[in-house]
C-alpha cells in the first residue's frame, strides 16, 4: 500500500513541477526512456542558462527555489536530475533491483545489448549523459539513493587529483566497479 501511495505522490510531484508556470524559465522536463514495463524515466533539467534542449525532493525544491545559493548554481551550471531511475522496482516494492533482478547500482558496465534487455533505465541514463558531454563538461555526478546498511546523509566518490585526500576517504572496491560513479 505504501508503495502505491509513494508512486502516486511521485507522479503528482512531477506533474506539479511541469504545470508550475513560474518555473518554466528554469525547469524543463523530458522522458529519456521507458523501463521494462513502460514506466517513464523522467529527466529534470534545471538552469538559468539558455540551452537548446532544455532526500531528492528536498534538493529539487532547493534548486528550484529563490535563494541566492540556488540562483548562483542555476546561473553557473546546468543541473540534470533523474528523480527515479528504477520506477519498476519501486512500484513492485524493490527499490534496488529492476524487474529482471539486476541491481541497478551495479550494472553500468554491461554491454548496450544487455542494458537494453535487462536494465533499460541505466541504458537511457548513459545515453543522456553521453549526449550531454558532447557540448558540456560534467563538473559533478551525484548518485543520491538510500543504502541498505547506512543511515543519514553521505556521499560516495572516486579518487580524483583535485580532492584534499587528508579530508576524504574514497575507494573503489571490486563490488562497486559496476556503479554509476565508477563508470563515469
C-alpha positions as CSV (number, residue, x, y, z in Angstrom):
1,X,0.0,0.0,0.0
2,X,2.8,2.4,0.9
3,X,4.4,1.8,-2.5
4,X,1.3,2.8,-4.4
5,X,1.0,5.9,-2.3
6,X,4.6,6.8,-3.0
7,X,4.3,6.2,-6.7
8,X,1.1,8.3,-6.9
9,X,2.9,11.1,-4.9
10,X,5.9,10.9,-7.2
11,X,3.8,11.2,-10.3
12,X,1.8,14.1,-8.7
13,X,5.1,15.9,-7.7
14,X,6.4,15.6,-11.3
15,X,3.1,16.9,-12.8
16,X,3.0,19.8,-10.3
17,X,6.5,20.8,-11.3
18,X,5.6,20.6,-15.0
19,X,2.5,22.7,-14.6
20,X,4.1,25.4,-12.4
21,X,4.4,28.3,-14.9
22,X,6.7,30.3,-12.5
23,X,9.4,27.6,-13.1
24,X,9.1,27.4,-16.9
25,X,12.2,29.6,-17.4
26,X,14.5,27.4,-15.3
27,X,12.9,23.9,-15.5
28,X,12.4,21.6,-18.4
29,X,11.1,18.0,-18.2
30,X,11.6,15.2,-20.7
31,X,11.2,11.5,-20.7
32,X,14.5,9.9,-21.6
33,X,13.2,6.4,-22.0
34,X,11.0,3.7,-20.6
35,X,11.5,0.9,-18.1
36,X,10.7,-2.7,-18.9
37,X,7.0,-2.2,-18.1
38,X,6.8,1.1,-19.8
39,X,7.1,3.4,-16.8
40,X,8.7,6.8,-17.7
41,X,12.2,7.6,-16.8
42,X,12.0,11.3,-16.2
43,X,14.7,13.9,-16.5
44,X,14.5,17.3,-15.0
45,X,16.9,20.0,-16.3
46,X,17.3,23.0,-14.1
47,X,19.3,26.0,-15.1
48,X,19.2,29.8,-15.7
49,X,21.4,29.2,-18.8
50,X,19.6,29.3,-22.1
51,X,20.2,25.9,-23.7
52,X,18.9,24.4,-26.9
53,X,17.5,21.3,-25.2
54,X,16.2,22.2,-22.3
55,X,16.5,13.5,0.1
56,X,16.0,14.2,-3.9
57,X,12.8,16.1,-3.4
58,X,14.5,18.4,-0.9
59,X,17.3,19.1,-3.4
60,X,14.8,19.7,-6.2
61,X,12.8,22.1,-4.1
62,X,16.1,23.8,-3.1
63,X,17.5,24.2,-6.6
64,X,14.1,25.5,-7.9
65,X,13.9,28.0,-5.1
66,X,14.7,31.7,-4.8
67,X,17.7,31.5,-2.5
68,X,20.9,33.2,-3.6
69,X,22.6,29.9,-3.5
70,X,20.1,28.2,-5.8
71,X,20.2,31.2,-8.2
72,X,24.1,31.0,-8.2
73,X,24.1,27.3,-9.0
74,X,21.5,27.7,-11.8
75,X,23.5,30.6,-13.3
76,X,26.7,28.6,-13.2
77,X,25.6,25.1,-14.1
78,X,23.1,23.0,-16.0
79,X,21.6,20.6,-13.5
80,X,20.1,17.3,-14.7
81,X,18.2,15.1,-12.3
82,X,16.6,11.7,-12.9
83,X,14.3,11.7,-9.9
84,X,13.6,8.0,-10.1
85,X,15.8,5.7,-12.1
86,X,14.1,2.5,-11.0
87,X,10.3,3.1,-11.4
88,X,9.5,-0.6,-12.0
89,X,11.4,-1.7,-8.9
90,X,9.9,0.9,-6.7
91,X,6.4,0.2,-7.9
92,X,6.8,-3.5,-7.2
93,X,8.4,-2.9,-3.8
94,X,12.2,-3.3,-4.6
95,X,14.0,0.0,-4.9
96,X,17.4,-1.6,-5.5
97,X,16.7,-4.2,-8.2
98,X,14.9,-4.0,-11.5
99,X,12.2,-6.4,-12.6
100,X,14.9,-8.6,-14.2
101,X,16.7,-8.9,-10.8
102,X,19.6,-6.6,-11.8
103,X,21.0,-4.3,-9.1
104,X,20.8,-1.0,-10.9
105,X,23.7,0.2,-8.8
106,X,26.0,-2.5,-10.2
107,X,25.2,-2.8,-13.9
108,X,26.5,0.4,-15.5
109,X,29.3,-1.6,-17.3
110,X,27.1,-4.1,-19.0
111,X,27.1,-4.0,-22.8
112,X,24.5,-1.9,-24.6
113,X,22.7,-5.0,-25.7
114,X,22.4,-6.4,-22.2
115,X,21.4,-3.0,-20.8
116,X,18.6,-2.6,-23.3
117,X,17.4,-6.1,-22.5
118,X,17.9,-6.2,-18.7
119,X,18.3,-2.6,-17.5
120,X,16.9,0.0,-20.0
121,X,16.8,2.5,-17.2
122,X,20.6,2.5,-17.0
123,X,20.9,2.5,-20.8
124,X,18.8,5.6,-21.1
125,X,20.7,7.4,-18.3
126,X,24.0,6.6,-20.0
127,X,22.7,7.8,-23.4
128,X,21.5,11.1,-21.8
129,X,24.9,11.6,-20.1
130,X,26.8,10.8,-23.3
131,X,24.7,13.4,-25.2
132,X,25.3,15.9,-22.5
133,X,29.1,15.6,-22.6
134,X,29.1,16.4,-26.4
135,X,28.5,20.1,-25.6
136,X,29.1,20.4,-21.8
137,X,31.7,19.3,-19.3
138,X,30.3,17.3,-16.3
139,X,31.5,19.0,-13.2
140,X,29.9,16.6,-10.8
141,X,28.0,13.3,-10.9
142,X,25.9,12.6,-7.8
143,X,24.1,9.4,-7.2
144,X,21.5,10.0,-4.5
145,X,19.9,6.9,-3.1
146,X,19.2,5.0,0.0
147,X,21.5,2.5,1.4
148,X,20.7,-0.9,2.9
149,X,23.1,-0.5,5.9
150,X,23.8,3.2,6.3
151,X,21.7,6.0,7.7
152,X,21.7,9.7,7.3
153,X,23.3,11.8,4.6
154,X,26.5,10.7,2.9
155,X,28.3,10.8,-0.5
156,X,30.4,8.2,-2.3
157,X,33.0,9.2,-4.7
158,X,36.1,8.1,-6.6
159,X,39.7,9.2,-6.3
160,X,40.5,12.4,-8.1
161,X,43.7,14.5,-8.1
162,X,41.6,17.6,-7.1
163,X,40.5,16.0,-3.8
164,X,42.1,17.0,-0.5
165,X,43.0,13.5,0.4
166,X,43.6,14.4,4.1
167,X,39.9,15.2,4.4
168,X,38.4,12.5,2.3
169,X,38.1,8.7,2.2
170,X,37.4,7.3,-1.2
171,X,37.9,3.8,-2.5
172,X,36.7,1.6,-5.3
173,X,36.0,-1.9,-4.1
174,X,35.7,-4.7,-6.7
175,X,32.0,-5.0,-5.8
176,X,31.5,-1.3,-6.7
177,X,33.0,-1.4,-10.2
178,X,29.6,-1.6,-11.9
179,X,28.3,1.6,-10.2
180,X,27.5,4.8,-12.0
181,X,30.0,6.8,-10.0
182,X,32.8,4.5,-11.1
183,X,31.5,4.1,-14.7
184,X,31.9,7.9,-15.3
